[in-house]
Amino acid sequence: MSLRLLEYIVQFYKDLLKVEKHDRLPPVFPIVLYSGDDKWTAPVRFKDLLASSKIPTQYLPDFQYYKIAINEIPQKRLFEIKNAVASIFFVEKSNPQDLAANIKTFVELIKAEKSEVLDLITDWFFMSQDYTIVKKHISTINELTEVTTMWATAVKEHDSKVAQRAIISDKHQILIDQIEIRFGLSARTKKKILITINPAKLDKALKRFATAATCDEVLKCLD
């Protein structure tokens, strides 16, 4: 990890100097966030990767990165911090059963955050957890706060988006199948269909297919 960070820092400086000149390079504070289950054992100082030698240390590269290992932070400490980062660490440290049992505590960690931060946490939570578990957690909260109400609304919006994506996906597949049978399907045609997410355009293309003499007549409906 020390070697990888050294590469990142050097590449950052090289890219920076391609854009503009600097008399002095800006300092970089290297941070490693570790969310794994195993104990972190990699050296945090670059010099610990070097073999012993008679070269004076002042002539050797050395730096230290700041390690944040989530599994080393006591849960009690996260409850004391009470912010967005603490809530994310709390989820990362919890298995589904622990999270279900302590979902109210999780809400307490984030309830003081600004609405835009809450939106980001909500999006991240949905992406990082099994959605069926998310719905179960929210349904277990009896006393709704402003935060939990926002989450309940987010669940409904998520359901709606999932349903909408399923409908669009079905339209994609129907159109692809029809075109392939009648006109033959090229990679370009398939790509154009799949990148179209407007249901109205897909419906128009499906209707046009019935009377179209060429594939291009159908694809024009997607423009």
QUIZIUR-V191991 format. One record per run of one state. SS is the DSSP state (@ for helix, = for strand, . for the rest). FROM is the first residue (numbers start at 1). LEN is the number of residues. If there is no record, write none. Layout:
# QUIZIUR-V191991
ss: <SS	SS>
from: <FROM	FROM>
len: <LEN	LEN>
This chain:
# QUIZIUR-V191991
ss: <.	@	.	=	.	=	@	.	@	.	=	.	=	@	.	@	.	@	.	@	.	@	.	@	.	@	.	@	.	@	.	@	.	@	.>
from: <1	2	20	31	35	45	46	50	57	60	64	65	66	70	73	75	82	84	94	96	102	103	111	115	129	131	140	146	183	187	195	199	210	215	223>
len: <1	18	11	4	10	1	4	7	3	4	1	1	4	3	2	7	2	10	2	6	1	8	4	14	2	9	6	37	4	8	4	11	5	8	1>
